[in-house]
């Protein structure tokens, strides 16, 4: 019994001695090193392995920052640092511990991110109202994160950011209303470091706006049509007249307004309304005069004096132009246009001429009459026929030359019956009639005391013998009503 007690006492004392020895052990006696002790990362982050050397059976590591992640693997400590977009440097401490060893501190530093930049190829986009379009803006930035802020953008505007975030495209709904505008923002970067740019989107007025070439027109007593052009397809518009006598029609060229004859009657008025069928409309005021249009009357069209009436009977009016041109040859071509020669009508002749390639250069006198169409707005100016046709304009001029001569004197153009040696008395005028005996000739006629017609070389405009100075060109306009 005494032996057992003695043994227990000895064991107890030994345990106490051992215990006191471990607790008093110096921590520096266990080696612990971490290499390297300082680590730096760029703003993009990354990973780095550290070497941990110790005789301790185990070691631990901890980080005081969430953005610095740790992973232990054998005698290695892997640091992984997340990317960041802060404009200031940031730091963390990693502590490595082992039993009976001095704690090792690793300093981790991460560089500041570059300040966000953003450049757009355009900050204002302009769109048409009724044309489907897509417009693209290129994006240049040093930031990976790009987004579109559309909270203030109207719903008719649609923005799509490309997958690579280097561009965006904009499309709009078609506009049938007044001009409109909206904005959106492009933001590059994060909340703490970003750049933004505003884009303004404009769309043209899509509401119907009717613009006419004229809103006041005057028709003479003949009622010959007047053309009014518009900025829209007139066939899509509604055209109405408040007077039965005032006719309005939509054509490929524009709005044609016309009236029946109003000879020797009072002036009359009408209003033509051009409308989109909704809220927009424009009124055209129409006045038709009631003067007599008889032989010797001055013919007015679209507010200008264009000719003198040769004759007005049997539903047809003929007008002799108030202007003429010198020095034009009939043709540069030594060939016949018609197989009927002088029997061909003036209108048929000009139709045949226009079938020729480059006819304006080949047939100058006919080209001049076509210019009269453009100048006056009256279609159908042509050369008169010869007096061989008793119903031709030339025959009507000769029959009324005294009266016409007196009227033209008012414009400084008379003198056909003047016996003195002057240009008018001796002048000859081209007709549309060709010589039946020679394709190189056409007929010219004189309007003075010597009422005759003769053949003349198509390529000649001046007299060969000097008896009269030149062959002239004066056109005639005929219209059936």
C-alpha positions as CSV (number, residue, x, y, z in Angstrom):
1,X,0.0,0.0,0.0
2,X,2.8,2.4,0.9
3,X,4.6,1.5,-2.3
4,X,1.5,2.4,-4.4
5,X,1.1,5.7,-2.8
6,X,4.7,6.5,-3.3
7,X,4.4,5.7,-7.0
8,X,1.4,7.9,-7.5
9,X,3.2,10.8,-5.8
10,X,6.2,10.5,-8.0
11,X,4.1,10.4,-11.2
12,X,2.1,13.4,-10.1
13,X,5.2,15.5,-9.5
14,X,6.6,14.4,-12.9
15,X,3.5,15.5,-14.6
16,X,3.6,18.9,-12.9
17,X,7.2,19.4,-13.9
18,X,6.5,18.5,-17.5
19,X,3.5,20.8,-17.6
20,X,5.5,23.8,-16.3
21,X,8.2,23.1,-18.9
22,X,5.8,23.4,-22.0
23,X,4.0,26.6,-20.9
24,X,7.3,28.3,-20.2
25,X,8.6,27.4,-23.7
26,X,10.0,30.5,-25.7
27,X,7.8,31.1,-28.9
28,X,10.9,32.1,-30.8
29,X,12.2,28.7,-30.5
30,X,10.0,27.5,-33.5
31,X,11.1,29.0,-36.7
32,X,8.5,30.6,-39.1
33,X,9.2,32.6,-42.3
34,X,7.0,33.8,-45.1
35,X,8.5,34.9,-48.4
36,X,8.0,37.4,-49.8
37,X,6.8,39.6,-47.0
38,X,5.4,42.3,-49.3
39,X,3.3,41.7,-52.4
40,X,1.9,44.3,-54.9
41,X,-0.9,43.8,-57.4
42,X,-2.2,46.0,-60.2
43,X,-5.8,47.2,-60.2
44,X,-6.7,44.2,-62.4
45,X,-5.8,41.9,-59.5
46,X,-4.4,38.4,-59.8
47,X,-2.8,35.6,-57.8
48,X,0.6,35.1,-56.1
49,X,2.1,32.1,-54.2
50,X,4.1,32.7,-51.0
51,X,6.5,30.2,-49.5
52,X,5.9,29.3,-45.8
53,X,8.9,27.6,-43.9
54,X,8.4,26.3,-40.4
55,X,9.2,23.3,-38.2
56,X,5.8,23.6,-36.6
57,X,3.4,20.8,-37.3
58,X,0.8,23.3,-38.6
59,X,0.3,26.9,-39.5
60,X,-2.6,29.2,-40.3
61,X,-3.1,32.3,-42.3
62,X,-5.8,35.1,-42.2
63,X,-6.5,38.3,-44.2
64,X,-8.0,41.5,-42.8
65,X,-9.6,42.3,-46.2
66,X,-12.4,40.5,-48.0
67,X,-10.9,41.3,-51.4
68,X,-7.7,39.4,-50.5
69,X,-8.5,35.7,-50.6
70,X,-6.2,33.0,-49.1
71,X,-5.6,29.3,-49.9
72,X,-3.2,27.0,-48.1
73,X,-1.5,24.1,-50.0
74,X,1.4,22.3,-48.3
75,X,4.1,24.8,-47.7
76,X,2.5,27.4,-50.0
77,X,0.1,30.2,-49.4
78,X,-1.8,31.4,-52.4
79,X,-3.0,35.0,-52.4
80,X,-5.8,36.0,-54.9
81,X,-6.7,39.6,-55.2
82,X,-9.9,40.7,-56.9
83,X,-9.8,43.4,-59.5
84,X,-11.1,46.8,-58.4
85,X,-12.0,50.1,-59.9
86,X,-11.1,52.4,-57.1
87,X,-9.1,55.6,-57.9
88,X,-7.1,55.1,-54.6
89,X,-4.5,52.5,-53.6
90,X,-5.7,49.9,-51.1
91,X,-3.8,47.6,-48.7
92,X,-4.4,44.5,-46.6
93,X,-2.5,42.5,-44.0
94,X,-2.1,38.7,-44.1
95,X,-1.1,37.1,-40.8
96,X,0.6,33.7,-40.7
97,X,0.7,31.9,-37.4
98,X,2.3,28.7,-36.1
99,X,2.5,27.3,-32.5
100,X,5.5,28.6,-30.5
101,X,6.5,30.8,-33.5
102,X,6.5,34.6,-34.0
103,X,3.5,35.7,-36.2
104,X,4.5,36.7,-39.7
105,X,2.8,39.7,-41.4
106,X,2.6,40.0,-45.2
107,X,1.8,43.4,-46.6
108,X,-0.5,43.3,-49.6
109,X,-0.9,46.5,-51.7
110,X,-3.1,46.9,-54.8
111,X,-2.6,49.9,-57.2
112,X,-5.3,52.5,-57.8
113,X,-7.4,52.0,-61.0
114,X,-7.1,54.5,-63.8
115,X,-9.7,57.3,-63.8
116,X,-12.6,56.3,-66.1
117,X,-12.6,57.8,-69.6
118,X,-15.4,57.7,-72.2
119,X,-15.6,59.1,-75.8
120,X,-18.5,58.7,-78.2
121,X,-18.3,59.1,-82.0
122,X,-21.5,61.3,-81.8
123,X,-23.6,62.9,-79.1
124,X,-26.4,64.1,-81.3
125,X,-28.4,61.9,-83.8
126,X,-30.9,63.2,-86.2
127,X,-33.5,61.0,-87.9
128,X,-36.1,61.5,-90.6
129,X,-39.8,61.2,-89.6
130,X,-41.0,58.5,-91.9
131,X,-37.9,56.6,-92.9
132,X,-36.7,53.5,-91.0
133,X,-33.1,54.1,-90.1
134,X,-30.5,52.6,-87.8
135,X,-27.6,54.8,-86.6
136,X,-24.5,53.6,-84.8
137,X,-22.3,55.3,-82.2
138,X,-18.8,53.9,-81.5
139,X,-17.7,53.8,-77.8
140,X,-14.1,54.3,-76.6
141,X,-13.4,53.8,-72.9
142,X,-10.8,52.3,-70.5
143,X,-13.5,50.6,-68.6
144,X,-14.8,47.1,-69.0
145,X,-18.2,47.9,-67.6
146,X,-20.4,49.9,-70.0
147,X,-24.2,50.3,-69.7
148,X,-27.0,52.4,-71.1
149,X,-29.2,54.5,-68.8
150,X,-32.6,54.9,-70.5
151,X,-34.7,56.0,-67.5
152,X,-35.3,59.5,-69.1
153,X,-35.6,58.2,-72.7
154,X,-38.9,58.2,-74.5
155,X,-40.4,54.8,-75.5
156,X,-40.2,55.6,-79.3
157,X,-36.4,55.4,-79.1
158,X,-34.7,52.1,-79.0
159,X,-31.0,51.6,-78.0
160,X,-29.0,48.4,-78.3
161,X,-25.5,47.9,-76.8
162,X,-23.2,45.6,-78.7
163,X,-22.0,42.5,-77.0
164,X,-18.4,43.7,-77.0
165,X,-19.6,47.1,-75.7
166,X,-17.6,49.0,-78.2
167,X,-20.7,50.4,-80.0
168,X,-24.4,51.0,-79.7
169,X,-27.2,51.3,-82.3
170,X,-30.3,53.5,-82.2
171,X,-33.6,53.0,-84.1
172,X,-36.8,55.0,-83.8
173,X,-40.4,54.4,-84.3
174,X,-41.7,56.3,-87.4
175,X,-43.1,59.7,-86.5
176,X,-46.5,61.0,-87.6
177,X,-46.5,63.8,-85.1
178,X,-44.6,67.0,-84.5
179,X,-40.8,67.0,-84.3
180,X,-39.6,65.3,-81.1
181,X,-36.5,64.8,-79.0
182,X,-35.2,62.6,-76.3
183,X,-31.9,61.7,-74.5
184,X,-30.2,58.7,-73.0
185,X,-26.8,58.2,-71.2
186,X,-23.8,56.0,-71.7
187,X,-22.0,55.1,-68.5
188,X,-18.6,53.5,-68.4
189,X,-17.2,52.2,-65.1
190,X,-18.5,51.6,-61.6
191,X,-20.3,53.8,-59.1
192,X,-17.0,55.0,-57.5
193,X,-15.1,55.5,-60.8
194,X,-17.1,56.2,-63.9
195,X,-17.6,58.5,-66.8
196,X,-20.8,59.3,-68.6
197,X,-22.0,61.0,-71.7
198,X,-25.4,62.1,-72.8
199,X,-26.8,61.4,-76.3
200,X,-29.5,63.6,-77.8
201,X,-31.8,62.0,-80.4
202,X,-33.9,64.2,-82.7
203,X,-36.6,63.1,-85.1
204,X,-38.1,65.4,-87.8
205,X,-41.6,66.6,-87.9
206,X,-43.8,63.7,-89.2
207,X,-47.1,65.6,-89.2
208,X,-48.6,66.4,-92.6
209,X,-47.5,69.8,-93.7
210,X,-48.8,70.7,-97.1
211,X,-46.7,73.2,-99.1
212,X,-48.0,74.4,-102.5
213,X,-46.1,76.2,-105.2
214,X,-49.0,78.7,-105.3
215,X,-52.1,79.5,-103.2
216,X,-53.5,82.1,-105.5
217,X,-53.9,81.5,-109.3
218,X,-55.6,83.3,-112.1
219,X,-57.2,81.4,-115.0
220,X,-58.0,83.4,-118.1
221,X,-61.4,83.1,-119.8
222,X,-60.2,80.1,-121.8
223,X,-59.9,78.2,-118.5
224,X,-56.7,76.4,-119.6
225,X,-55.3,74.4,-116.8
226,X,-52.9,75.6,-114.1
227,X,-50.4,73.3,-112.5
228,X,-49.8,73.6,-108.7
229,X,-47.1,71.5,-107.3
230,X,-46.9,70.2,-103.7
231,X,-44.3,68.8,-101.3
232,X,-46.3,65.6,-101.0
233,X,-47.7,63.0,-103.3
234,X,-50.9,64.8,-104.3
235,X,-52.6,61.5,-105.1
236,X,-52.6,60.8,-101.3
237,X,-54.4,64.1,-100.6
238,X,-58.1,65.1,-100.8
239,X,-58.9,67.8,-103.3
240,X,-62.2,69.6,-103.3
241,X,-63.6,72.7,-105.0
242,X,-66.4,74.9,-103.7
243,X,-67.5,75.7,-107.3
244,X,-68.9,73.4,-109.9
245,X,-67.1,75.3,-112.7
246,X,-63.7,75.0,-111.0
247,X,-62.2,71.5,-111.8
248,X,-59.3,70.1,-109.7
249,X,-57.4,66.8,-110.4
250,X,-54.4,65.0,-109.0
251,X,-51.8,64.0,-111.6
252,X,-48.3,62.6,-111.6
253,X,-47.0,66.2,-112.0
254,X,-49.1,67.9,-109.4
255,X,-52.5,69.4,-108.9
256,X,-54.2,70.6,-112.1
257,X,-56.8,73.3,-111.7
258,X,-58.9,74.2,-114.8
259,X,-62.3,75.6,-115.8
260,X,-64.5,75.7,-118.9
261,X,-64.5,78.9,-121.0
262,X,-65.8,82.1,-119.5
263,X,-65.7,84.3,-122.6
264,X,-67.3,87.8,-122.2
265,X,-68.5,87.0,-118.7
266,X,-68.0,88.5,-115.3
267,X,-65.0,87.4,-113.3
268,X,-65.7,84.5,-111.0
269,X,-64.0,83.1,-107.9
270,X,-63.6,79.6,-106.3
271,X,-61.6,78.0,-103.5
272,X,-59.8,74.7,-103.9
273,X,-59.0,72.9,-100.6
274,X,-56.1,70.5,-100.4
275,X,-56.3,68.3,-97.3
276,X,-54.7,65.3,-95.7
277,X,-58.2,64.1,-94.6
278,X,-57.4,64.9,-91.0
279,X,-56.5,68.3,-89.5
280,X,-54.2,69.8,-92.1
281,X,-55.5,71.7,-95.2
282,X,-54.4,74.5,-97.5
283,X,-56.7,76.7,-99.6
284,X,-56.0,77.8,-103.1
285,X,-57.9,80.9,-104.2
286,X,-58.9,80.7,-107.9
287,X,-59.9,83.6,-110.0
288,X,-61.2,83.2,-113.6
289,X,-61.3,86.3,-115.8
290,X,-64.1,86.8,-118.3
291,X,-62.4,88.7,-121.1
292,X,-63.1,88.0,-124.8
293,X,-60.3,86.1,-126.5
294,X,-60.7,87.0,-130.2
295,X,-58.3,87.7,-132.9
296,X,-55.8,90.4,-131.7
297,X,-56.4,89.8,-128.0
298,X,-53.3,89.5,-125.8
299,X,-53.2,86.1,-124.3
300,X,-52.2,86.0,-120.6
301,X,-51.2,82.9,-118.8
302,X,-50.1,82.6,-115.2
303,X,-49.8,86.4,-114.8
304,X,-47.7,87.0,-117.9
305,X,-48.4,88.1,-121.5
306,X,-47.3,85.2,-123.7
307,X,-48.9,85.8,-127.1
308,X,-51.5,87.3,-129.3
309,X,-54.6,85.4,-130.3
310,X,-54.6,84.5,-134.0
311,X,-58.0,83.0,-134.1
312,X,-60.6,81.5,-131.6
313,X,-63.4,79.6,-133.2
314,X,-65.0,76.1,-133.4
315,X,-63.6,75.1,-130.0
316,X,-60.0,75.8,-130.8
317,X,-57.7,78.8,-130.0
318,X,-54.4,79.6,-131.7
319,X,-51.9,81.9,-130.1
320,X,-48.8,83.5,-131.8
321,X,-45.9,83.9,-129.4
322,X,-44.8,87.4,-128.4
323,X,-41.1,86.4,-128.6
324,X,-39.0,85.0,-131.4
325,X,-35.4,83.9,-131.9
326,X,-32.8,84.6,-134.6
327,X,-30.1,82.4,-136.0
328,X,-31.6,78.9,-135.6
329,X,-31.2,76.3,-138.3
330,X,-34.1,74.0,-138.9
331,X,-32.0,70.9,-138.6
332,X,-28.4,69.7,-138.6
333,X,-29.6,66.4,-140.2
334,X,-29.8,66.0,-144.0
335,X,-32.8,63.7,-143.9
336,X,-36.6,63.9,-144.0
337,X,-38.6,63.5,-140.8
338,X,-42.0,62.9,-142.4
339,X,-43.0,61.1,-145.5
340,X,-46.0,63.5,-145.8
341,X,-43.8,66.5,-146.2
342,X,-45.8,69.8,-146.0
343,X,-49.0,67.9,-145.4
344,X,-47.9,66.8,-142.0
345,X,-49.5,68.6,-139.0
346,X,-47.4,70.6,-136.7
347,X,-48.2,68.5,-133.7
348,X,-47.3,65.3,-135.5
349,X,-44.0,66.8,-136.7
350,X,-42.9,67.7,-133.2
351,X,-43.8,64.2,-132.0
352,X,-41.7,62.6,-134.7
353,X,-38.8,64.9,-134.0
354,X,-38.8,64.0,-130.3
355,X,-38.5,60.4,-131.2
356,X,-35.0,61.1,-132.6
357,X,-32.0,60.6,-130.3
358,X,-30.5,63.9,-129.1
359,X,-33.3,65.7,-130.9
360,X,-32.7,69.0,-129.2
361,X,-29.3,69.4,-130.7
362,X,-30.3,68.0,-134.1
363,X,-33.5,70.1,-134.5
364,X,-32.8,73.6,-132.9
365,X,-36.1,75.2,-134.0
366,X,-38.2,72.5,-132.5
367,X,-36.1,72.6,-129.3
368,X,-36.8,76.3,-129.1
369,X,-40.6,75.6,-129.1
370,X,-40.1,73.0,-126.4
371,X,-38.3,75.7,-124.4
372,X,-41.5,77.8,-124.8
373,X,-43.4,75.0,-123.1
374,X,-41.1,75.2,-120.1
375,X,-41.0,79.0,-120.0
376,X,-44.8,79.5,-120.2
377,X,-46.1,76.3,-118.6
378,X,-48.3,75.9,-121.6
379,X,-47.8,72.6,-123.4
380,X,-47.9,72.3,-127.2
381,X,-45.9,75.2,-128.7
382,X,-44.7,74.3,-132.2
383,X,-43.8,75.7,-135.6
384,X,-46.7,76.9,-137.8
385,X,-47.5,75.0,-141.0
386,X,-47.2,76.6,-144.5
387,X,-50.0,78.5,-146.2
388,X,-50.5,75.5,-148.4
389,X,-52.9,74.4,-145.6
390,X,-55.7,76.9,-145.6
391,X,-56.5,76.1,-142.0
392,X,-52.9,76.5,-140.8
393,X,-51.9,79.2,-138.2
394,X,-49.8,80.8,-141.0
395,X,-52.9,81.2,-143.1
396,X,-54.7,82.8,-140.2
397,X,-51.8,85.2,-139.6
398,X,-51.8,86.3,-143.2
399,X,-55.6,86.7,-143.2
400,X,-55.4,89.0,-140.2
401,X,-51.9,90.5,-140.6
402,X,-53.0,94.1,-140.5
403,X,-54.8,93.7,-137.2
404,X,-52.0,91.6,-135.7
405,X,-49.4,94.0,-136.9
406,X,-51.1,96.8,-135.1
407,X,-51.2,94.8,-131.8
408,X,-47.6,93.9,-132.0
409,X,-46.6,97.5,-132.6
410,X,-47.6,98.0,-128.9
411,X,-44.8,95.6,-128.0
412,X,-42.3,97.1,-130.4
413,X,-42.7,94.1,-132.7
414,X,-44.8,95.4,-135.6
415,X,-43.7,96.5,-139.0
416,X,-44.8,93.6,-141.2
417,X,-46.7,96.0,-143.4
418,X,-44.1,98.8,-143.3
419,X,-42.9,99.4,-146.8
420,X,-39.5,100.7,-145.5
421,X,-36.5,98.4,-145.6
422,X,-36.5,96.9,-142.1
423,X,-36.0,93.5,-140.5
424,X,-39.6,92.6,-140.0
425,X,-40.6,93.4,-143.6
426,X,-38.0,91.3,-145.1
427,X,-37.8,88.6,-142.4
428,X,-38.7,85.0,-143.1
429,X,-40.0,82.5,-140.6
430,X,-39.4,78.8,-140.3
431,X,-42.4,76.5,-140.6
432,X,-42.6,72.8,-139.6
433,X,-43.1,71.7,-143.3
434,X,-40.5,69.9,-145.2
435,X,-39.8,70.2,-149.0
436,X,-41.4,67.2,-150.8
437,X,-38.6,67.3,-153.4
438,X,-35.5,67.5,-151.2
439,X,-34.9,66.2,-147.7
440,X,-32.3,69.0,-147.2
441,X,-35.0,71.7,-147.4
442,X,-37.9,73.0,-145.3
443,X,-40.3,75.9,-146.0
444,X,-40.0,79.4,-144.8
445,X,-42.8,82.0,-145.0
446,X,-43.0,85.8,-145.1
447,X,-45.7,87.7,-143.2
448,X,-45.3,91.1,-145.0
449,X,-46.7,92.5,-148.2
450,X,-45.1,89.7,-150.1
451,X,-47.0,86.8,-148.7
452,X,-45.1,83.9,-150.0
453,X,-43.5,80.7,-148.8
454,X,-40.4,79.0,-150.3
455,X,-38.0,76.2,-149.6
456,X,-34.9,76.9,-147.7
457,X,-31.9,74.8,-146.7
458,X,-32.5,73.2,-143.3
459,X,-29.0,74.0,-142.2
460,X,-29.1,77.7,-143.3
461,X,-30.3,80.6,-141.1
462,X,-28.8,83.6,-143.0
463,X,-29.6,84.9,-146.4
464,X,-27.1,84.0,-149.1
465,X,-27.7,87.0,-151.2
466,X,-28.3,89.6,-148.5
467,X,-31.9,90.5,-149.6
468,X,-33.0,89.9,-146.0
469,X,-30.9,89.4,-142.9
470,X,-32.0,86.1,-141.4
471,X,-34.6,83.3,-140.9
472,X,-36.5,83.7,-137.6
473,X,-38.3,81.3,-135.4
474,X,-41.6,82.1,-133.8
475,X,-43.8,79.4,-132.3
476,X,-47.6,79.0,-132.2
477,X,-49.7,77.4,-129.5
478,X,-53.0,75.7,-130.3
479,X,-55.5,74.3,-127.9
480,X,-58.9,72.5,-128.3
481,X,-61.4,73.3,-125.6
